[in-house]
Structures are given as C-alpha cells and as structure tokens.
Amino acid sequence: MSHNQVKVNAQEPTRAGGISQSLNDLSDVTAPNPSSNDILKYSGSAYVSAPLVNAQYMLIGQGESDNYANSGASSLAANDDFFLYDTAPLNEITGASITKVGATDWIESFTLPAGRYTIVSNARVVFSASGEFQWRLYSNTATAYRSGRAGIGEALTSYSYSSSLISTFNLTQTEELVIKVQAASSVDSVANQGTTPAQYSSIYIEKVE
C-alpha cells in the first residue's frame, strides 16, 4: 500500500504526511524574490510583490514668524498671490518642488507632478475693519482653479464657505500651483499684516494616487 502520493502545487509530502508551502507556490501568486517590507499587490492577473509606498506629502507653513512685508507682496486684493512662510518646508512628494521668493523663506509657488491629491489649507490675515478674505488653489500652468474657495472674516456674505480649504483634485500633467486671493475687503495693508500670515497660514498636500 502506497502512502503520501498526493502533491499540493508540486510539493510532495514528508514521510509524516506534512506539506510545506511557500507563498509563491500558490497558482495566483508570482512573487519569487520579494524584498524586505514588500507587500502583495494584484496586477490584474496575479498577486505580485511590490514595495510598500509611504505617504507622499508636502507641508508649507509650520508656525514660524516673519513680517508679511518681507514676502515682496504689494497688496492683498482679489487675484493677488498669497504667500506662505516656512524656513524648512517638508516635501516628500516625488517629482515635486517648492519655489521661494528670491532669497527669502516666503513660498511663491509649488510644482506637483501628475496624480490625485488632497489638500488642507488655512489662512489668516489682519483686517482694518469688518471684512472678508477668500482664497483658492490656482494653477499657473493650466490657468485654472484647482479647488473650491475658503473664507474668513466677519463680513462673509455666504455661510457656504469653510474657514479651511479642503479639496481633492486630479492633475493630468505637471503643474505650478499658487494660493490666490479670490476676494478681499477691509484687509489691512501688507505693511500692517505683521507676522500673522506667517504664523497662522499653511497648506498640507498629500498625493493619494
């Protein structure tokens, strides 16, 4: 009488009847040489090994202090670019870059490669009277807005605006982006802004695809 004639994925049993299987022995897995920290990812036809991709993100504005007058801005009116301040902005997005205003630590723009992104942005300015300040994400490359708008101020005419800009957008090409003032009233002069924009304004961007 014969024993242990059954094979599983070409693996023969031991004398005791045990069968040792590796992950790659499975018919729908093709991962013969995985590296440390790899994961299994379905390719459409089989499960294959793939590197674990850490979150790719960018953070500009970490509460540092500098007068907005040093940003080079001349006004804070509709269609003006709004600058952020950061002496050491974080950029963990492959292919992305950050452009500063001359030799300062004020951020003029940032460039993102194609992909899908989520953003969270906050802004604060000094008002001379009851007013409003609205901002959006704008693409210099495509000459188009890439987000809805957010707004702060006692004179906002619509309660539909969030005080934080939260949005998801998709880029089909590499684009240079800026924060652009959408509307402003009773916003004090650049000279009178002091350190408020630097300390309380920021943007967080995460590449999700």
Secondary structure as GFF3:
##gff-version 3
##sequence-region A 1 209
A	DSSP	three_ten_helix	23	25	.	.	.	ID=ss1
A	DSSP	beta_strand	29	30	.	.	.	ID=ss2
A	DSSP	beta_strand	38	42	.	.	.	ID=ss3
A	DSSP	beta_strand	47	51	.	.	.	ID=ss4
A	DSSP	beta_strand	56	60	.	.	.	ID=ss5
A	DSSP	three_ten_helix	68	71	.	.	.	ID=ss6
A	DSSP	beta_strand	81	82	.	.	.	ID=ss7
A	DSSP	beta_strand	84	85	.	.	.	ID=ss8
A	DSSP	beta_strand	90	91	.	.	.	ID=ss9
A	DSSP	beta_strand	97	100	.	.	.	ID=ss10
A	DSSP	beta_strand	106	112	.	.	.	ID=ss11
A	DSSP	beta_strand	115	122	.	.	.	ID=ss12
A	DSSP	beta_strand	127	139	.	.	.	ID=ss13
A	DSSP	beta_strand	144	152	.	.	.	ID=ss14
A	DSSP	beta_strand	164	171	.	.	.	ID=ss15
A	DSSP	beta_strand	175	187	.	.	.	ID=ss16
A	DSSP	three_ten_helix	190	192	.	.	.	ID=ss17
A	DSSP	alpha_helix	196	200	.	.	.	ID=ss18
A	DSSP	beta_strand	202	207	.	.	.	ID=ss19
###
